[in-house]
Amino acid sequence: MNQTVKLKVKPAHVKSLKAGYPLVKKEAILNWRDLKKEGTVIELVDEKGQFLGKGYYGLQNKGCGWVLTRNPKEEMNQPFFEKKLKVAIDARKSFFEDEETTAFRVFNGEGDGIGGLTIDFFDGYFLINWYSEGIYRFKEEIVQSLRTIAAFKGLYEKKRFAEKGAYIEDDDFIEGERASFPLIVKENGIHFAVYLNESAMVGVFLDQREVRKAIRDRYAEGKRVLNTFSYTGAFSIAAALGGAVKTTSVDVANRSKSKTIEQFSMNGIDYEAQDIIVEDVFNYFKYAVRKKLVFDLVILDPPSYARSKKNTFSAGKDYPDLLEKAIHITEKNGIIVASTNSSTFGMDKFKGFIKKAFHQAGAEYNILEEFRLPPDFKTIKSYKEGNYLKVVFIEKLT
Ligand code: SAH
């Protein structure tokens, strides 16, 4: 049984916690030094000792724990986790029934009531992401809950709580049947090869499902497409399936080439008719300008933060300059898909970046549509940072 530590919340933080803010930050707690062992159950109280919420101590870069319940009588036991997981899985019924989509999120951290834990479904397999050692201490309760309420072929996990939130290299298999890799999943009829036993990134980012569908169904036909920070080329596959005349995928990681070839091949697309370039995007932009290359659809989906040999990129600071470079190689009336998964700024600031970039480029624009997280990535109003994904489709007018 995990012990309980009572934490006194500083007056300035009481209101937001009362309003449902689920993250526990050190700076909000008077006696955080009392926290010793991750996985400890914490009970938050105000200065008068009045109960505010209960949760667990777990270190992530964003905070030191999560509130899981506002009911003082609830215990952090197996039935508690089972109830949360059941509600979440039931809410994804339409996904489980959709034969064209076999990969989606079934549990989205604080959005589903347990910060620090996500669970994705990949064609019969569940992949559990543990974001702190604290939540990992509830592994037995959570795995037992899945056994009770869900049918699965096998369970895999990612322990994402080593230093700096890095992923611990490990055998990620928990139990059941081992999958043979690549595991082929479907998303709106698109095939993706995924690997649950390699690294923290399994081959496809499920949160971009609606964006890929929009590109395939409404934006790609007859277009020359540039996909930057392309990873395994998922956006390029969607564009090619949507009738793009050619896609160009650019990513600095060596592995991206074979991974992109694999994803094209999964979908019956001749990869030799596409360009797959292993290169720093910033060099590629220079090359494209030199060669006077232009594109009708340019996709920008950089990591929030990245360091390459020559460049450090931080979305919160450098996005306008990145976008400006993309604007220069976009055809008039072409479309730029500007995406960011940075949780450090919101949509308003992102739109400010777009405005700034077009101003710098001396171009006019029109915003066509916007995407946030899809419904399986459930979020809550009291934790805005949780809705991290921002994707804006922009037409370059002049
Ligand atoms: N857009 C992708 C996901 C991008 S993940 C998708 O939808 O699947 C971020 C990718 O950016 C990683 O594959 C990483 O290798 C790449 N990357 C980071 N810095 C880069 C740079 N300077 N130039 C090119 N690629 C970069």
Boltz pocket constraint, residues with backbone or C-beta under 6 A from the ligand:
constraints:
  - pocket:
      binder: B
      contacts: [[A, 203], [A, 204], [A, 205], [A, 208], [A, 228], [A, 229], [A, 230], [A, 231], [A, 232], [A, 233], [A, 234], [A, 235], [A, 250], [A, 251], [A, 252], [A, 253], [A, 256], [A, 279], [A, 280], [A, 281], [A, 282], [A, 301], [A, 302], [A, 303], [A, 306], [A, 307], [A, 308], [A, 311]]
      max_distance: 6.0
